[in-house]
């Protein structure tokens, strides 16, 4: 897989992870407003976006594991960073939202 093809997958990962991050921040705002139904819906939407980001990431992992040469560029590195920080935010958000629920 060439660098341009990998970059396109990187853009997918960034888009899905960015969408998830936005939903998580909205969820925190909803929790602060004591709207926990909205909070839960947004968390689910964020989770769905993270699943899509992970599917895109897994395409590359599977290709490389099968022996194909995958040219990684800075866009993919950025995508990985974006995905991992959003996953960390999701884990942290659970604790923050629980504080609002008390």
Number of C-alpha atoms within 10 A of each C-alpha: 13 11 15 13 13 20 19 14 21 25 18 20 29 21 19 24 29 20 18 29 24 14 22 25 18 17 27 23 15 19 21 16 12 14 14 17 12 17 23 17 13 21 23 16 17 27 19 15 21 25 16 18 26 17 15 18 20 12 13 20 13 11 13 14 11 9 8 12 12 16 15 17 14 11 19 22 13 15 24 19 15 19 24 14 14 22 18 10 15 21 11 11 17 14 11 14 20 10 11 14 12 5
